[in-house]
Structure formats: C-alpha cells, structure tokens
Amino acid sequence: MSLRIRIALLMAVLAATATIAVGAISYRTTASRLLEAVDDSLVDATVVVTARRFDERLFESGPFDGFVVQAVLADGSVVRTNFPHQMKPNREELELIGRPGSTDFRSARLGRSEYRIRSIGFEDGIFQIGRPLAETNSVLESLRLRTLMLMAVVTVVAGLLGALTAGRITRPLRSLTDAASEIELSGRLELGDNEATSRRDEVGRLSTAFHRMIGALARSRADQRRLIEDAGHELRTPVTAIRTGLDTLSRYPDLPADERADIIGSMRDEAAELTSLVNEVVQVASGEADDSEPERVRIRDVADIAAERSQRRSGREVRVQSDDSEVLIRRGQLERAISNLLENAVKFDETGGPIEVVIVKGRISVLDRGPGILDADHELVFERFHRSATARTLPGSGLGLSMVATTARQHGGDVFVEHRVGGGAIVGLALPIVSAWEPPLV
C-alpha cells in the first residue's frame, strides 16, 4: 500500500472517528435534554396530585389531558388505568407505597410504543402517569440519521482531501524516488530544480538534503573522472621513460657499464616517481586525499629535481635561475606542477635549445622558444582539455596546465601566460612567499 493511500485512509478514519465521537456526544446530550423536558412535563402535569388523596379525584381531567394514568393499590392491584396496555409496577415503584410525595421515573415499552412514566407514592398506593416518547424518539432517530449521513460525507471528503494532501506531500518524495531510480538505471547524476527545496517543512528539508546528496555524488563522480584523467596523464610520462630505458637495455646489451648504470638509475628514479603517483592515486580513490599541511619549501630545490628529471626524459638542457624564495606548499604537488610546465615547454619548443626556469619572489616562469600562445588562448590554456590550434597535432591530453592551475590556486597563488621577447612563450605560476602568506586551512 502506497504512502499516499495510507495518508488518505488515515485522514478518513480520523475524520470518521471524530464525527462519530461528536455525533455520539450530541446524540446523548440531545436525548438527555429531551428526556428532561418530558420529565418536566410529567412533573408539571402531576403537581396537583401530591395535594390530593388517593381516590377518584386523582383522575379528574384537566392536567392529565394527553397523558396516560393509572392507580395501583398497596397490594399491587390496578384499580383504574387508561394505559393502552397493562403495565404492572416494578419493585422500585411498589416501594413508594406508604411514602407520600416520593417519586420515581422510568421508561417502559407498552406494545409498540415507548412511554416515560412517573410514579408518585401515597399512603394507600401509587399514582402513575405516562407520556409517549414517539416524538422524542423521532427527533433522536432523525438526529441519528443526520449524524450517519454527516459521518459518511465527512469521511468521503476527508478521504479526498487526504488523497490531495498526500499527493502534494508525496510529490517531492516521488520525484526523489524517480531521481534515485534514474541514478540507479542510467548512472547519470543530474541535479534538477525541485519545488520542495523551497519548503520549510520536513519534506522540504528531506528534498534539500537529497539534492545536496545528489550534488555530492555528482561532484564525487566528477572527481573520480578527473582522477582517472589526471592519473593517466601523470602516469604516462614515467611509464614511457621506464619503457624507453628497457628498450635501450634490450637493444644494446653491450653498453658500457657507466651508461648502463645511468640508465638503470634513471629507471629507478622513474619507478620511485611512479610509485609515489600510484600511492597518491590510491589515496584519492579510497577517499584518503592528501590532507597534509603545506610545508615550507625553497622553490629552487624542487625546481632542480624537476629540471634534472626533464633533462633525463627529453635530452634537452634545462637551466634554472632562482633566488631563495620559500613558499608554503605540498612539495609533491609543486614538483609535478613544475614538471608539467617543463613538459609543455619541451613539447612545443622544437629548436633543440635549452628550456629556462626563472624563479623570482615566488614567481616560477618557464621560458621556451616555441610558436608562442595567441592572445585569445591566454585565458584558455589552463582549462581542462583545452588544445590550441598549434597543439592539436601534438601528443597530450590538455590536462597538464590545468593541473598546474589547480595546484597554484589551492595554495593561494595563480597562473600566467606571457609572450617571450624574440619568440616563444613564458608560462608559469606565482605563489605567495612565506613572509607574505599564512598556511591555508585545509
């Protein structure tokens, strides 16, 4: 049974119960008041009886018009009556004999009619007067029918209103269910607008929380996709370098010992770099992202390592000119950022000349003599997967510079692109030096 039907049935049952309760109370109250009115009329009709003796004068017409009366002697025999059917007094009424002025009320059925009877005690017997309850019962029957009709109408209306209300309440829940089913079936995480998110009740808060969860899942999915792309980009270079070293050793088994040692040493360095990258990928994939505090790093030390690795991989000379700038950063991220800048410069600079790295007050510039970067592309080169017209024929994924930008901005810096005098490009990142920046809260 759906939640909507349950809510509708619940509202119908509650409405029916409330109507029955109100009807029952009204019926009992009305019946009590009508019976009191009948009793009052019996009292008014017999007010003169208590002043008379128990004889024929008790039955004089006047106050008894419209009533039925009878007299009962002390032995219980009826001496006179105009009751439509014989009615013998009960034990309580016989106890009134010898107690002048004492009275008792009861309702009794005589034939097909019901009467309200008042009994009055005398020394010699009891006097009984009755009034039909047909009119009272007719009023109560009408009230009972109206109550039943009202209960039926209220129950139906409450059920319909419950269905409408439940529909409005459960509409966002159905929407959330459909969204969850779509995620399960298609794997798409689409965060659409939902009117329930503007509500301030429990459903609104649930819808908002669900939308936030979908947003978190979407971001997680995007992070996973970005992780795969970035990991592929970062892992490709050391794997290629190791493969090149293995090919060289297999093709030239008679290499001099010193050259063989250099190649093996380079392969070990690349394997260490590969191990470090794999560890980071595993950490991110398992939700254990690098949350270490940025450390104080002299940029030149990291740049020298990245330059040496780039020279080994490409065979191109890399010149590093640096001051003693120190920044607060995660060392591994800075090293990969500089490596990506160098890889980008080597790829575009086909002159065979040296690649230059200039570091001044936290500003890391990598200079090449390639074709340069058009002004229209200056704002785009750091976007993910962007490939300029001159780069579309070259290998690469368009991720390297975007990762540089991510590293710079995560540590309070930014990236830049400039034209190099004499041709080429200057690409780099600027980081706040230690004296001008506090560690970020991560």
DAHUNOR-V762903 format. One record per residue. N is the residue number from 1. RES is the residue in three letters. SS is DSSP state (H for helix, E for strand, - for the rest). OMEGA is omega in whole degrees, -180 to 180 (999 if undefined). D_LAST is the distance of its C-alpha to the last C-alpha in whole Angstrom. Layout:
BEGIN
{{N,RES,SS,OMEGA,D_LAST} {N,RES,SS,OMEGA,D_LAST}}
END
This chain:
BEGIN
{{1,MET,-,-176,49} {2,SER,-,179,46} {3,LEU,H,-180,44} {4,ARG,H,179,46} {5,ILE,H,179,49} {6,ARG,H,179,48} {7,ILE,H,180,47} {8,ALA,H,179,50} {9,LEU,H,179,52} {10,LEU,H,179,51} {11,MET,H,179,51} {12,ALA,H,179,55} {13,VAL,H,179,56} {14,LEU,H,180,54} {15,ALA,H,179,56} {16,ALA,H,180,60} {17,THR,H,180,59} {18,ALA,H,180,59} {19,THR,H,178,62} {20,ILE,H,-180,64} {21,ALA,H,179,63} {22,VAL,H,179,64} {23,GLY,H,-180,67} {24,ALA,H,179,68} {25,ILE,H,180,68} {26,SER,H,-179,69} {27,TYR,H,-179,72} {28,ARG,H,180,73} {29,THR,H,180,73} {30,THR,H,179,75} {31,ALA,H,-180,77} {32,SER,H,-179,78} {33,ARG,H,178,79} {34,LEU,H,179,81} {35,LEU,H,176,83} {36,GLU,H,179,83} {37,ALA,H,178,85} {38,VAL,H,179,87} {39,ASP,H,179,88} {40,ASP,H,179,88} {41,SER,H,177,91} {42,LEU,H,177,93} {43,VAL,H,-179,93} {44,ASP,H,-177,94} {45,ALA,H,-175,97} {46,THR,-,-178,98} {47,VAL,-,-178,98} {48,VAL,-,-175,102} {49,VAL,H,-176,102} {50,THR,H,180,101} {51,ALA,H,-176,104} {52,ARG,-,176,107} {53,ARG,-,-178,109} {54,PHE,-,180,108} {55,ASP,-,-175,111} {56,GLU,H,-178,112} {57,ARG,H,178,110} {58,LEU,H,-172,107} {59,PHE,H,176,107} {60,GLU,-,-179,108} {61,SER,-,-179,107} {62,GLY,-,-177,104} {63,PRO,-,-175,101} {64,PHE,-,178,101} {65,ASP,-,-180,101} {66,GLY,-,180,98} {67,PHE,-,171,98} {68,VAL,E,-176,99} {69,VAL,E,172,101} {70,GLN,E,178,103} {71,ALA,E,-178,104} {72,VAL,E,180,104} {73,LEU,E,-177,107} {74,ALA,-,179,106} {75,ASP,-,177,107} {76,GLY,-,179,104} {77,SER,-,-179,107} {78,VAL,E,-178,106} {79,VAL,E,179,109} {80,ARG,E,-179,108} {81,THR,E,168,105} {82,ASN,-,174,104} {83,PHE,-,-179,101} {84,PRO,-,178,100} {85,HIS,-,-178,100} {86,GLN,-,178,101} {87,MET,-,177,99} {88,LYS,-,179,99} {89,PRO,-,179,98} {90,ASN,-,-174,95} {91,ARG,H,-179,95} {92,GLU,H,-178,93} {93,GLU,H,179,95} {94,LEU,H,179,98} {95,GLU,-,179,97} {96,LEU,-,-179,97} {97,ILE,-,-178,101} {98,GLY,-,178,103} {99,ARG,-,-176,100} {100,PRO,-,177,101} {101,GLY,-,179,98} {102,SER,-,-175,95} {103,THR,E,177,93} {104,ASP,E,178,91} {105,PHE,E,170,89} {106,ARG,E,176,88} {107,SER,E,-178,88} {108,ALA,E,178,90} {109,ARG,E,178,91} {110,LEU,E,-174,94} {111,GLY,-,-179,95} {112,ARG,-,-176,92} {113,SER,E,178,91} {114,GLU,E,-178,89} {115,TYR,E,171,91} {116,ARG,E,-172,90} {117,ILE,E,174,92} {118,ARG,E,179,93} {119,SER,E,-178,96} {120,ILE,E,-178,97} {121,GLY,E,173,99} {122,PHE,-,178,103} {123,GLU,-,-174,106} {124,ASP,-,-178,107} {125,GLY,E,178,105} {126,ILE,E,176,101} {127,PHE,E,-178,101} {128,GLN,E,179,98} {129,ILE,E,-177,97} {130,GLY,E,178,95} {131,ARG,E,180,93} {132,PRO,E,178,92} {133,LEU,-,-178,88} {134,ALA,H,-179,88} {135,GLU,H,179,87} {136,THR,H,180,84} {137,ASN,H,177,83} {138,SER,H,178,83} {139,VAL,H,-179,80} {140,LEU,H,178,78} {141,GLU,H,177,78} {142,SER,H,178,78} {143,LEU,H,180,75} {144,ARG,H,179,74} {145,LEU,H,179,74} {146,ARG,H,179,72} {147,THR,H,179,69} {148,LEU,H,178,69} {149,MET,H,179,69} {150,LEU,H,179,66} {151,MET,H,180,64} {152,ALA,H,-179,64} {153,VAL,H,-179,63} {154,VAL,H,180,61} {155,THR,H,179,59} {156,VAL,H,-180,59} {157,VAL,H,179,58} {158,ALA,H,178,55} {159,GLY,H,179,55} {160,LEU,H,177,54} {161,LEU,H,177,52} {162,GLY,H,178,50} {163,ALA,H,179,50} {164,LEU,H,180,49} {165,THR,H,179,46} {166,ALA,H,177,45} {167,GLY,H,178,45} {168,ARG,H,-179,43} {169,ILE,H,-174,40} {170,THR,H,180,40} {171,ARG,H,177,40} {172,PRO,H,178,36} {173,LEU,H,176,36} {174,ARG,H,177,38} {175,SER,H,178,36} {176,LEU,H,178,33} {177,THR,H,178,35} {178,ASP,H,179,36} {179,ALA,H,179,33} {180,ALA,H,179,32} {181,SER,H,179,35} {182,GLU,H,178,34} {183,ILE,H,-178,31} {184,GLU,H,-174,33} {185,LEU,H,-174,36} {186,SER,H,-178,34} {187,GLY,-,179,31} {188,ARG,-,180,30} {189,LEU,-,-178,27} {190,GLU,-,-179,28} {191,LEU,-,-179,27} {192,GLY,-,178,30} {193,ASP,-,179,31} {194,ASN,-,-177,32} {195,GLU,H,-178,35} {196,ALA,H,-178,33} {197,THR,H,179,30} {198,SER,H,178,32} {199,ARG,-,-177,33} {200,ARG,-,180,32} {201,ASP,-,-177,34} {202,GLU,H,180,33} {203,VAL,H,178,34} {204,GLY,H,179,31} {205,ARG,H,177,28} {206,LEU,H,180,29} {207,SER,H,178,29} {208,THR,H,179,26} {209,ALA,H,180,24} {210,PHE,H,178,26} {211,HIS,H,177,25} {212,ARG,H,178,21} {213,MET,H,178,22} {214,ILE,H,177,24} {215,GLY,H,178,21} {216,ALA,H,177,18} {217,LEU,H,178,21} {218,ALA,H,178,22} {219,ARG,H,178,18} {220,SER,H,179,18} {221,ARG,H,178,21} {222,ALA,H,178,20} {223,ASP,H,179,17} {224,GLN,H,179,20} {225,ARG,H,179,22} {226,ARG,H,178,20} {227,LEU,H,180,19} {228,ILE,H,-179,23} {229,GLU,H,-180,24} {230,ASP,H,-180,21} {231,ALA,H,178,22} {232,GLY,H,180,26} {233,HIS,H,-176,25} {234,GLU,H,-176,24} {235,LEU,H,-176,26} {236,ARG,H,-175,29} {237,THR,H,178,29} {238,PRO,H,178,29} {239,VAL,H,179,31} {240,THR,H,180,34} {241,ALA,H,179,34} {242,ILE,H,179,35} {243,ARG,H,179,37} {244,THR,H,178,39} {245,GLY,H,179,39} {246,LEU,H,178,41} {247,ASP,H,180,43} {248,THR,H,180,44} {249,LEU,H,-179,45} {250,SER,H,-179,47} {251,ARG,H,-176,49} {252,TYR,-,-178,50} {253,PRO,-,-177,51} {254,ASP,-,179,52} {255,LEU,-,175,50} {256,PRO,-,-176,50} {257,ALA,H,-178,48} {258,ASP,H,178,46} {259,GLU,H,177,45} {260,ARG,H,180,44} {261,ALA,H,178,42} {262,ASP,H,-179,40} {263,ILE,H,180,40} {264,ILE,H,178,39} {265,GLY,H,178,36} {266,SER,H,179,35} {267,MET,H,177,35} {268,ARG,H,178,33} {269,ASP,H,179,30} {270,GLU,H,178,30} {271,ALA,H,177,30} {272,ALA,H,177,27} {273,GLU,H,179,25} {274,LEU,H,178,26} {275,THR,H,179,25} {276,SER,H,180,21} {277,LEU,H,-180,21} {278,VAL,H,179,22} {279,ASN,H,180,20} {280,GLU,H,178,17} {281,VAL,H,180,19} {282,VAL,H,179,20} {283,GLN,H,-179,16} {284,VAL,H,-178,15} {285,ALA,H,-179,19} {286,SER,-,179,18} {287,GLY,-,180,15} {288,GLU,-,-178,13} {289,ALA,-,-178,11} {290,ASP,-,179,10} {291,ASP,-,179,7} {292,SER,-,179,8} {293,GLU,-,173,7} {294,PRO,-,-179,9} {295,GLU,E,180,13} {296,ARG,E,-173,16} {297,VAL,E,171,18} {298,ARG,E,-171,21} {299,ILE,H,-177,21} {300,ARG,H,-179,25} {301,ASP,H,-180,24} {302,VAL,H,-180,22} {303,ALA,H,179,25} {304,ASP,H,179,28} {305,ILE,H,-180,26} {306,ALA,H,180,26} {307,ALA,H,-180,29} {308,GLU,H,180,31} {309,ARG,H,179,30} {310,SER,H,178,31} {311,GLN,H,-179,34} {312,ARG,H,-177,35} {313,ARG,H,-172,34} {314,SER,H,-175,36} {315,GLY,-,-180,38} {316,ARG,-,178,37} {317,GLU,-,176,37} {318,VAL,E,-178,34} {319,ARG,E,-179,34} {320,VAL,E,175,31} {321,GLN,E,-170,31} {322,SER,E,169,29} {323,ASP,-,-178,28} {324,ASP,-,-180,26} {325,SER,-,176,23} {326,GLU,E,-179,20} {327,VAL,E,173,16} {328,LEU,E,-174,13} {329,ILE,E,172,12} {330,ARG,-,-170,12} {331,ARG,H,-177,15} {332,GLY,H,179,16} {333,GLN,H,178,15} {334,LEU,H,-179,17} {335,GLU,H,180,20} {336,ARG,H,177,20} {337,ALA,H,179,19} {338,ILE,H,179,22} {339,SER,H,178,24} {340,ASN,H,176,24} {341,LEU,H,179,25} {342,LEU,H,179,28} {343,GLU,H,178,29} {344,ASN,H,-180,29} {345,ALA,H,180,31} {346,VAL,H,-177,34} {347,LYS,H,-175,34} {348,PHE,H,-179,36} {349,ASP,-,-178,37} {350,GLU,-,-179,41} {351,THR,-,-177,42} {352,GLY,-,179,42} {353,GLY,-,-178,41} {354,PRO,-,172,38} {355,ILE,E,-176,34} {356,GLU,E,174,33} {357,VAL,E,-179,29} {358,VAL,E,-178,29} {359,ILE,E,-179,26} {360,VAL,E,176,27} {361,LYS,-,177,24} {362,GLY,-,179,21} {363,ARG,E,-176,23} {364,ILE,E,-178,24} {365,SER,E,175,27} {366,VAL,E,-173,28} {367,LEU,E,177,32} {368,ASP,-,178,35} {369,ARG,-,179,38} {370,GLY,-,-178,38} {371,PRO,-,-179,39} {372,GLY,-,-178,36} {373,ILE,-,-180,34} {374,LEU,-,179,36} {375,ASP,H,-179,35} {376,ALA,H,-178,34} {377,ASP,H,-176,32} {378,HIS,-,-178,30} {379,GLU,-,-174,27} {380,LEU,-,-172,28} {381,VAL,-,-179,27} {382,PHE,-,176,23} {383,GLU,-,-179,24} {384,ARG,-,175,24} {385,PHE,-,178,27} {386,HIS,-,177,29} {387,ARG,-,178,32} {388,SER,-,-178,34} {389,ALA,-,-179,38} {390,THR,-,-175,38} {391,ALA,-,-173,35} {392,ARG,-,179,37} {393,THR,-,-178,39} {394,LEU,-,178,37} {395,PRO,-,179,35} {396,GLY,-,-176,31} {397,SER,-,-176,29} {398,GLY,-,-178,27} {399,LEU,-,-172,24} {400,GLY,H,-177,23} {401,LEU,H,177,23} {402,SER,H,178,21} {403,MET,H,175,18} {404,VAL,H,-180,19} {405,ALA,H,179,18} {406,THR,H,180,14} {407,THR,H,-178,13} {408,ALA,H,-175,14} {409,ARG,H,176,13} {410,GLN,H,-177,9} {411,HIS,-,173,10} {412,GLY,-,-179,12} {413,GLY,-,-180,15} {414,ASP,E,-178,18} {415,VAL,E,-178,21} {416,PHE,E,175,24} {417,VAL,E,180,28} {418,GLU,E,173,31} {419,HIS,E,178,35} {420,ARG,-,179,36} {421,VAL,-,-179,39} {422,GLY,-,178,42} {423,GLY,-,-179,40} {424,GLY,-,-176,37} {425,ALA,E,173,33} {426,ILE,E,-179,31} {427,VAL,E,-179,27} {428,GLY,E,179,24} {429,LEU,E,179,21} {430,ALA,E,-180,20} {431,LEU,-,177,17} {432,PRO,-,-179,17} {433,ILE,E,-171,18} {434,VAL,H,-175,17} {435,SER,H,-175,20} {436,ALA,H,-174,18} {437,TRP,-,176,15} {438,GLU,-,180,12} {439,PRO,-,178,9} {440,PRO,-,175,6} {441,LEU,-,-178,4} {442,VAL,-,999,0}}
END
